[in-house]
Amino acid sequence: MGAIFKQSIYLMNINEIKKLKQKGIRFIGASNEYDSIDITKAEIKNAVIILGNEGQGISGELRVLCDEMIKIPVADNCESINVAAAASIIMWEARQG
């Protein structure tokens, strides 16, 4: 309990985010688009993970910064996953291996 209060949280504007990209930090976006890589086949460690909301996804401005896009496999009748649940799955997968 209370682990959230031990996390570092950074609020950044787009220019600060672009500076991270210029320093060579990898950016991976999460999306259920057809060209996204299955999360179980992607290397997601040591990268900034970008998540968008369920309805609109990642903004175009952030999308262009992504080195690759990942997706979480879901059942055919499932349209999307709640962003909090998706973040949990991605963080769990990043800790594997």
N, C-alpha and C positions, 0 to 999 in steps of 0.2 A: 504494500500500500504506500502511496505517496511517491512512487518512482518518477512520476511526471515532474515533480518538483526538483528532481536532481538532474534533469536534462537541460542541455544548453539549447536555447531557442533564439534564433536570429531572424529579425524582420529585415528584409532586403528589398530594395527597389530593383527594377530591371537592369539599371546600369551597374549596380553592385553584382548582380548575378552574371552579367556579361563579363565582368572582370574575372570572376572565378573561371569562366570558360576560357578566357585568354591565358590563364595560368595553366591550362592543360587538364583541368578537372573534367572527368567524364560526366555527361548528363544522360540519364535514361528516363524516358517518358513511359507512363503506363496508359495503355489504350486498348480497346477491343477491336481496333481496326484490322482489316484483313492482312496488312503487311507487317503486323507486329510479331515479334518472336515469342514463342511459348516460354513462359518464365522458367520452366524447368530446363530449358536448353540455353538460356542466356547467362552471361557472367555479369552479375549485378553487384558484386562486392566493390568497395572503394569507388563508389559513384554517387552522385546526387540523383535521387529519385524524384521525379516530378509527377504529381498526381493532380488531376482536375476534378471538377464536380461530375456527378453522374450524367447530368443533362447535356452539358456543353463540352466537357473534357478539358484538355489543356489548351490554353490560348495559342494562337498562331505565333505570337512573339516568343513564347517559351518553346513551342514545338520545333522551331528552326534551330534552337540550341542543342536539341537532343541528338546524341550520337547514334542512338537506336531506340526503338520502341519495343516494349514488352507487353504481353497480355497474360491474363490468368485464364486457363481453360475452364469453361463453364458448360453446363448442360445446354443443349440446343434451344430449349424453351426459356432460357434465362437471358434477359436482355442486358443486364449490367449488375455490378456488385457495388454495394455501398462503399464510398471512398474510405471510410474508417476500416471496414473489413478488408478491403483491398490492400490498404497500407499494412495491416497486420500480417496478411499472407506474404506480401513482398518482404517485409522485415524478417519474417520467419525463414523464408527461402534464402535470403541473403546470409543468414547465419549458418546455413547448411554447407557442408563441404568444406 
